[in-house]
Amino acid sequence: MRVLQLNLCSSGIAGCYTGRSTAEAAEVIRAERPDLVTLNEVCDDDVPALERALGDVVPGGGVGSAFQAARNGRTGQPYRCRNGRQYGIGIVSRWSALPGTTAEGGIYPAQDPDDPEERAWLCMEVGASPAVAVCTTHLAYTVRKVASAQCGYLFSAVVAGMRARDGAAPLVVGGDLNLGSGDSPELAGCLPPGSVLADDDGQQHVVATPEFVMGGSRKIDLDETDHPGLLVDLVLR
């Protein structure tokens, strides 16, 4: 299973914005043909554009996607890109959602009160064979202890809850965890035992449950955003 983690800096607010990162991401998706794409710092209309790019290159074209807006801590409303679209995180999958399921997402209880962008998580189960669950998130970068608390909630509450269900699927998390590389005590402290981990030297991570083994990973240099792509190959045991 090939997983591609991307941070596209699409808000139009941050200095890394170019307005061209979505088109560049579509090119990468067509070239690398990932099974799952986890997306950070996107506007809601970026997600269907990238779903179409994946649909162009996967057999059968039965793709799916989901989006979760961050929340504006000052207004309580969805955080907005400069163009007015909702801003947040997304998932694109070469498989549609598992029948009878819908994507789940939410806002973390722990937030940096000085940052108006309240961070979110998003998960969906997709109809691979066997079924797989995928989650994404973009944790706080301003205060490490807030990112640690958010990471703990993601894995101890959200992921653990999904794993406790009958017939729980193997699960992959891709995101901008902002907790350092694999030897970081904050990162190690929030990951469940036996987790399979790849990172891009400390910002972006792909974490998988023990049903997977690592097949390899590499960074993809991107010109239109300030983060590389992180491409990870996972193999079910």
TORKOL-4160 file (C-alpha; in steps of 0.2 Angstrom, whole numbers, padded with zeros to 4 digits, m for minus):
237
<pt num="1" X="0000" Y="0000" Z="0000"/>
<pt num="2" X="0007" Y="0017" Z="m0005"/>
<pt num="3" X="0004" Y="0032" Z="0006"/>
<pt num="4" X="0008" Y="0050" Z="0001"/>
<pt num="5" X="0008" Y="0064" Z="0014"/>
<pt num="6" X="0007" Y="0081" Z="0008"/>
<pt num="7" X="0006" Y="0099" Z="0016"/>
<pt num="8" X="0001" Y="0111" Z="0002"/>
<pt num="9" X="0001" Y="0128" Z="0011"/>
<pt num="10" X="m0015" Y="0132" Z="0002"/>
<pt num="11" X="m0023" Y="0145" Z="0014"/>
<pt num="12" X="m0017" Y="0160" Z="0005"/>
<pt num="13" X="m0012" Y="0167" Z="0022"/>
<pt num="14" X="0005" Y="0160" Z="0026"/>
<pt num="15" X="0021" Y="0166" Z="0017"/>
<pt num="16" X="0023" Y="0149" Z="0009"/>
<pt num="17" X="0008" Y="0151" Z="m0002"/>
<pt num="18" X="0011" Y="0151" Z="m0021"/>
<pt num="19" X="m0007" Y="0146" Z="m0028"/>
<pt num="20" X="0001" Y="0132" Z="m0038"/>
<pt num="21" X="0004" Y="0118" Z="m0025"/>
<pt num="22" X="m0013" Y="0109" Z="m0029"/>
<pt num="23" X="m0008" Y="0108" Z="m0047"/>
<pt num="24" X="0009" Y="0102" Z="m0042"/>
<pt num="25" X="0002" Y="0089" Z="m0030"/>
<pt num="26" X="m0009" Y="0083" Z="m0044"/>
<pt num="27" X="0006" Y="0080" Z="m0055"/>
<pt num="28" X="0014" Y="0070" Z="m0041"/>
<pt num="29" X="m0001" Y="0059" Z="m0038"/>
<pt num="30" X="m0002" Y="0055" Z="m0057"/>
<pt num="31" X="0016" Y="0050" Z="m0057"/>
<pt num="32" X="0017" Y="0040" Z="m0041"/>
<pt num="33" X="0000" Y="0033" Z="m0041"/>
<pt num="34" X="m0003" Y="0032" Z="m0022"/>
<pt num="35" X="m0017" Y="0022" Z="m0014"/>
<pt num="36" X="m0020" Y="0034" Z="0000"/>
<pt num="37" X="m0016" Y="0053" Z="0000"/>
<pt num="38" X="m0016" Y="0063" Z="0017"/>
<pt num="39" X="m0018" Y="0081" Z="0015"/>
<pt num="40" X="m0014" Y="0096" Z="0027"/>
<pt num="41" X="m0016" Y="0115" Z="0024"/>
<pt num="42" X="m0029" Y="0113" Z="0010"/>
<pt num="43" X="m0044" Y="0122" Z="0005"/>
<pt num="44" X="m0060" Y="0112" Z="0003"/>
<pt num="45" X="m0060" Y="0113" Z="m0016"/>
<pt num="46" X="m0042" Y="0106" Z="m0017"/>
<pt num="47" X="m0048" Y="0089" Z="m0011"/>
<pt num="48" X="m0060" Y="0085" Z="m0026"/>
<pt num="49" X="m0047" Y="0092" Z="m0038"/>
<pt num="50" X="m0034" Y="0079" Z="m0031"/>
<pt num="51" X="m0047" Y="0065" Z="m0031"/>
<pt num="52" X="m0050" Y="0068" Z="m0049"/>
<pt num="53" X="m0031" Y="0067" Z="m0052"/>
<pt num="54" X="m0030" Y="0050" Z="m0043"/>
<pt num="55" X="m0046" Y="0044" Z="m0052"/>
<pt num="56" X="m0036" Y="0048" Z="m0069"/>
<pt num="57" X="m0023" Y="0034" Z="m0065"/>
<pt num="58" X="m0031" Y="0021" Z="m0054"/>
<pt num="59" X="m0040" Y="0005" Z="m0062"/>
<pt num="60" X="m0058" Y="0007" Z="m0061"/>
<pt num="61" X="m0058" Y="0025" Z="m0055"/>
<pt num="62" X="m0068" Y="0021" Z="m0039"/>
<pt num="63" X="m0060" Y="0034" Z="m0028"/>
<pt num="64" X="m0066" Y="0043" Z="m0013"/>
<pt num="65" X="m0061" Y="0058" Z="m0002"/>
<pt num="66" X="m0066" Y="0067" Z="0014"/>
<pt num="67" X="m0062" Y="0084" Z="0021"/>
<pt num="68" X="m0062" Y="0092" Z="0039"/>
<pt num="69" X="m0061" Y="0110" Z="0042"/>
<pt num="70" X="m0050" Y="0117" Z="0056"/>
<pt num="71" X="m0060" Y="0129" Z="0068"/>
<pt num="72" X="m0057" Y="0147" Z="0070"/>
<pt num="73" X="m0055" Y="0149" Z="0089"/>
<pt num="74" X="m0061" Y="0167" Z="0089"/>
<pt num="75" X="m0077" Y="0164" Z="0080"/>
<pt num="76" X="m0081" Y="0146" Z="0083"/>
<pt num="77" X="m0084" Y="0144" Z="0064"/>
<pt num="78" X="m0074" Y="0134" Z="0051"/>
<pt num="79" X="m0057" Y="0142" Z="0048"/>
<pt num="80" X="m0056" Y="0150" Z="0031"/>
<pt num="81" X="m0043" Y="0152" Z="0017"/>
<pt num="82" X="m0041" Y="0169" Z="0010"/>
<pt num="83" X="m0052" Y="0165" Z="m0005"/>
<pt num="84" X="m0066" Y="0161" Z="0007"/>
<pt num="85" X="m0066" Y="0142" Z="0006"/>
<pt num="86" X="m0065" Y="0131" Z="0021"/>
<pt num="87" X="m0047" Y="0127" Z="0027"/>
<pt num="88" X="m0041" Y="0111" Z="0035"/>
<pt num="89" X="m0036" Y="0093" Z="0031"/>
<pt num="90" X="m0041" Y="0080" Z="0019"/>
<pt num="91" X="m0040" Y="0062" Z="0013"/>
<pt num="92" X="m0040" Y="0055" Z="m0005"/>
<pt num="93" X="m0041" Y="0036" Z="m0007"/>
<pt num="94" X="m0041" Y="0025" Z="m0023"/>
<pt num="95" X="m0055" Y="0016" Z="m0014"/>
<pt num="96" X="m0072" Y="0024" Z="m0009"/>
<pt num="97" X="m0078" Y="0023" Z="0008"/>
<pt num="98" X="m0082" Y="0006" Z="0015"/>
<pt num="99" X="m0101" Y="0003" Z="0013"/>
<pt num="100" X="m0111" Y="0008" Z="0029"/>
<pt num="101" X="m0097" Y="0020" Z="0035"/>
<pt num="102" X="m0095" Y="0038" Z="0034"/>
<pt num="103" X="m0079" Y="0049" Z="0037"/>
<pt num="104" X="m0077" Y="0055" Z="0055"/>
<pt num="105" X="m0068" Y="0071" Z="0061"/>
<pt num="106" X="m0067" Y="0083" Z="0075"/>
<pt num="107" X="m0057" Y="0097" Z="0084"/>
<pt num="108" X="m0045" Y="0092" Z="0098"/>
<pt num="109" X="m0049" Y="0097" Z="0116"/>
<pt num="110" X="m0031" Y="0104" Z="0118"/>
<pt num="111" X="m0027" Y="0120" Z="0108"/>
<pt num="112" X="m0015" Y="0134" Z="0109"/>
<pt num="113" X="m0026" Y="0149" Z="0115"/>
<pt num="114" X="m0014" Y="0161" Z="0106"/>
<pt num="115" X="m0017" Y="0153" Z="0089"/>
<pt num="116" X="m0034" Y="0156" Z="0081"/>
<pt num="117" X="m0032" Y="0140" Z="0070"/>
<pt num="118" X="m0039" Y="0126" Z="0081"/>
<pt num="119" X="m0032" Y="0109" Z="0075"/>
<pt num="120" X="m0043" Y="0095" Z="0068"/>
<pt num="121" X="m0042" Y="0076" Z="0065"/>
<pt num="122" X="m0051" Y="0066" Z="0051"/>
<pt num="123" X="m0053" Y="0047" Z="0048"/>
<pt num="124" X="m0062" Y="0036" Z="0036"/>
<pt num="125" X="m0063" Y="0017" Z="0032"/>
<pt num="126" X="m0060" Y="0013" Z="0014"/>
<pt num="127" X="m0065" Y="m0003" Z="0004"/>
<pt num="128" X="m0048" Y="m0010" Z="0000"/>
<pt num="129" X="m0046" Y="m0029" Z="0001"/>
<pt num="130" X="m0045" Y="m0031" Z="0016"/>
<pt num="131" X="m0053" Y="m0015" Z="0022"/>
<pt num="132" X="m0041" Y="m0001" Z="0029"/>
<pt num="133" X="m0044" Y="0014" Z="0039"/>
<pt num="134" X="m0034" Y="0030" Z="0036"/>
<pt num="135" X="m0033" Y="0046" Z="0047"/>
<pt num="136" X="m0024" Y="0063" Z="0045"/>
<pt num="137" X="m0021" Y="0078" Z="0056"/>
<pt num="138" X="m0010" Y="0093" Z="0057"/>
<pt num="139" X="m0005" Y="0096" Z="0075"/>
<pt num="140" X="0000" Y="0113" Z="0083"/>
<pt num="141" X="0017" Y="0119" Z="0078"/>
<pt num="142" X="0017" Y="0134" Z="0091"/>
<pt num="143" X="0018" Y="0125" Z="0107"/>
<pt num="144" X="0026" Y="0107" Z="0108"/>
<pt num="145" X="0016" Y="0102" Z="0124"/>
<pt num="146" X="0000" Y="0106" Z="0114"/>
<pt num="147" X="0005" Y="0095" Z="0100"/>
<pt num="148" X="0009" Y="0081" Z="0112"/>
<pt num="149" X="m0008" Y="0082" Z="0120"/>
<pt num="150" X="m0016" Y="0082" Z="0103"/>
<pt num="151" X="m0006" Y="0067" Z="0097"/>
<pt num="152" X="m0010" Y="0058" Z="0113"/>
<pt num="153" X="m0029" Y="0061" Z="0110"/>
<pt num="154" X="m0028" Y="0056" Z="0092"/>
<pt num="155" X="m0020" Y="0039" Z="0096"/>
<pt num="156" X="m0027" Y="0036" Z="0114"/>
<pt num="157" X="m0045" Y="0041" Z="0110"/>
<pt num="158" X="m0048" Y="0042" Z="0091"/>
<pt num="159" X="m0037" Y="0028" Z="0085"/>
<pt num="160" X="m0040" Y="0017" Z="0100"/>
<pt num="161" X="m0058" Y="0019" Z="0099"/>
<pt num="162" X="m0058" Y="0013" Z="0080"/>
<pt num="163" X="m0046" Y="m0001" Z="0085"/>
<pt num="164" X="m0058" Y="m0007" Z="0098"/>
<pt num="165" X="m0072" Y="m0010" Z="0086"/>
<pt num="166" X="m0077" Y="m0028" Z="0081"/>
<pt num="167" X="m0067" Y="m0032" Z="0065"/>
<pt num="168" X="m0056" Y="m0017" Z="0066"/>
<pt num="169" X="m0047" Y="m0013" Z="0050"/>
<pt num="170" X="m0028" Y="m0010" Z="0049"/>
<pt num="171" X="m0025" Y="0008" Z="0051"/>
<pt num="172" X="m0013" Y="0022" Z="0044"/>
<pt num="173" X="m0011" Y="0039" Z="0050"/>
<pt num="174" X="m0002" Y="0052" Z="0039"/>
<pt num="175" X="0000" Y="0070" Z="0045"/>
<pt num="176" X="0011" Y="0085" Z="0050"/>
<pt num="177" X="0013" Y="0080" Z="0068"/>
<pt num="178" X="0027" Y="0093" Z="0072"/>
<pt num="179" X="0034" Y="0082" Z="0085"/>
<pt num="180" X="0051" Y="0078" Z="0078"/>
<pt num="181" X="0059" Y="0062" Z="0071"/>
<pt num="182" X="0057" Y="0044" Z="0078"/>
<pt num="183" X="0069" Y="0046" Z="0092"/>
<pt num="184" X="0059" Y="0061" Z="0099"/>
<pt num="185" X="0052" Y="0057" Z="0117"/>
<pt num="186" X="0036" Y="0067" Z="0113"/>
<pt num="187" X="0033" Y="0057" Z="0098"/>
<pt num="188" X="0037" Y="0040" Z="0105"/>
<pt num="189" X="0027" Y="0044" Z="0120"/>
<pt num="190" X="0011" Y="0046" Z="0110"/>
<pt num="191" X="0012" Y="0031" Z="0098"/>
<pt num="192" X="0005" Y="0014" Z="0102"/>
<pt num="193" X="0017" Y="0000" Z="0105"/>
<pt num="194" X="0022" Y="m0009" Z="0089"/>
<pt num="195" X="0018" Y="0006" Z="0078"/>
<pt num="196" X="0027" Y="0007" Z="0061"/>
<pt num="197" X="0034" Y="0024" Z="0058"/>
<pt num="198" X="0041" Y="0034" Z="0043"/>
<pt num="199" X="0045" Y="0053" Z="0044"/>
<pt num="200" X="0053" Y="0067" Z="0034"/>
<pt num="201" X="0066" Y="0071" Z="0047"/>
<pt num="202" X="0054" Y="0078" Z="0060"/>
<pt num="203" X="0038" Y="0087" Z="0053"/>
<pt num="204" X="0028" Y="0075" Z="0043"/>
<pt num="205" X="0025" Y="0057" Z="0048"/>
<pt num="206" X="0016" Y="0041" Z="0042"/>
<pt num="207" X="0011" Y="0029" Z="0056"/>
<pt num="208" X="0004" Y="0012" Z="0054"/>
<pt num="209" X="m0003" Y="m0001" Z="0065"/>
<pt num="210" X="0007" Y="m0017" Z="0068"/>
<pt num="211" X="m0002" Y="m0027" Z="0054"/>
<pt num="212" X="0010" Y="m0018" Z="0042"/>
<pt num="213" X="0028" Y="m0018" Z="0039"/>
<pt num="214" X="0038" Y="m0004" Z="0031"/>
<pt num="215" X="0042" Y="m0007" Z="0013"/>
<pt num="216" X="0052" Y="0009" Z="0011"/>
<pt num="217" X="0050" Y="0028" Z="0011"/>
<pt num="218" X="0057" Y="0043" Z="0002"/>
<pt num="219" X="0054" Y="0062" Z="0002"/>
<pt num="220" X="0048" Y="0071" Z="m0014"/>
<pt num="221" X="0055" Y="0088" Z="m0017"/>
<pt num="222" X="0041" Y="0101" Z="m0021"/>
<pt num="223" X="0043" Y="0118" Z="m0028"/>
<pt num="224" X="0026" Y="0126" Z="m0024"/>
<pt num="225" X="0025" Y="0123" Z="m0005"/>
<pt num="226" X="0037" Y="0123" Z="0010"/>
<pt num="227" X="0036" Y="0104" Z="0014"/>
<pt num="228" X="0042" Y="0090" Z="0004"/>
<pt num="229" X="0030" Y="0075" Z="0000"/>
<pt num="230" X="0032" Y="0060" Z="0010"/>
<pt num="231" X="0029" Y="0044" Z="0000"/>
<pt num="232" X="0028" Y="0028" Z="0010"/>
<pt num="233" X="0026" Y="0010" Z="0005"/>
<pt num="234" X="0018" Y="m0002" Z="0018"/>
<pt num="235" X="0015" Y="m0021" Z="0016"/>
<pt num="236" X="0002" Y="m0031" Z="0026"/>
<pt num="237" X="0010" Y="m0045" Z="0035"/>
